[in-house]
Amino acid sequence: MIYKVLRIEEDIDFGCEERADDSPVMAIVTLQDENGSKQRIRVADQFLYDNGIDEEDDVVIREDGKPQKC
């Protein structure tokens, strides 16, 4: 299924603790499928940069749960 990237936000919810220095910066990606249903996935921010994934892009979800640009 093809999803539209609606929004990319930095994941800043660390609970009671701060993000560990060795933890990657994570992003929350809001996706909308062809039927209009929305879902959110958590992905390393660097992964999005490395794969050129931006808001308004079309993606599919790989077997490992990460988005792949169409």
HUFEN-V748517 format. One record per pair of residues at least 24 apart in sequence whose ideal C-beta (glycine too) atoms are under 10 Angstrom apart, sorted by the first residue. I is the first residue (numbers start at 1). J is the second residue. If there is no record, write none. Layout:
I;J / I;J
//
This chain:
1;31 / 1;33 / 1;34 / 1;35 / 1;37 / 1;59 / 1;60 / 1;61 / 2;31 / 2;32 / 2;33 / 2;34 / 2;58 / 2;59 / 2;60 / 2;61 / 2;70 / 3;29 / 3;30 / 3;31 / 3;32 / 3;33 / 3;34 / 3;37 / 3;38 / 3;39 / 3;41 / 3;57 / 3;58 / 3;59 / 3;60 / 3;61 / 3;67 / 3;70 / 4;30 / 4;31 / 4;32 / 4;33 / 4;34 / 4;38 / 4;55 / 4;56 / 4;57 / 4;58 / 4;59 / 4;70 / 5;29 / 5;30 / 5;31 / 5;32 / 5;48 / 5;53 / 5;54 / 5;55 / 5;56 / 5;57 / 5;58 / 5;59 / 5;67 / 5;69 / 6;30 / 6;31 / 6;32 / 6;38 / 6;40 / 6;55 / 6;56 / 7;31 / 7;32 / 7;38 / 7;40 / 7;55 / 7;56 / 8;43 / 8;45 / 8;48 / 8;53 / 8;54 / 8;55 / 8;57 / 9;40 / 9;45 / 10;45 / 11;40 / 11;42 / 11;43 / 11;44 / 11;45 / 27;53 / 29;53 / 29;55 / 29;59 / 29;66 / 29;67 / 30;55 / 31;58 / 31;59 / 31;61 / 31;67 / 33;61 / 34;58 / 41;65 / 41;66 / 41;67 / 43;67
//
